[in-house]
Amino acid sequence: MKVFKYSRKEALKNKSYSKMAIEPRKYFILYCLLPYIALIVLLIIMSAFLGLIFTMVLVILVMIGLPTAYALYFVNNNKWFTRAFILDDNKSVWFVEQFDTSYNNVNATNDNAYIEILEKTKKSKKTSKGKAVELTKLYLQQETKKYYICKYTNSKGYIEQIKILKAYEDIKKIFEK
């Protein structure tokens, strides 16, 4: 079995990374904390013109909305850390994703963690650690600056599309199988 995991070096080489993934603390301060504080201060200053109830509603929306938007953006741009593609002994391609998508997941770099998820999925179809999907008849449809856009047939026979970030070393081997 060959496991293709996220490689920071490959992501930097192909410029297919999120800047937030490189320095998350810096981007949290620049794009979440400072605008958050600035909006709260602005709303407090404008409270004399807007009215107390309207200002409170805006402050609450900002207090909930901005951190939520940042968190969703962070999760969507960093989920690649816990994904891998496996070319098994039968030359089948599998997409394996761990459910623990936290930034400091120690299993994200462990080949055995992905293989364990794959083996459990093959045996019982369910595991609490992640999911594995067989990408039958996988072919490269298009290559963009950051992604390989591929088509595959799922287990129900439907053709689906998957975007593969250009951050996996030697990932083109799965298209040549």
Secondary structure by P-SEA (a helix, b strand, c coil): cccccccaaaaaaacccccccccaaaaaaaccaaaaaaaaaaaaaacccccaaaaaaaaaaaaccaaaaaaaaaaaaccccccccccccccbbbbbbbccccccccccccaaaaaaaaaaaaaccccccbbbbbbccccccccccccccccccccccbbbbbbbccccccccccccc
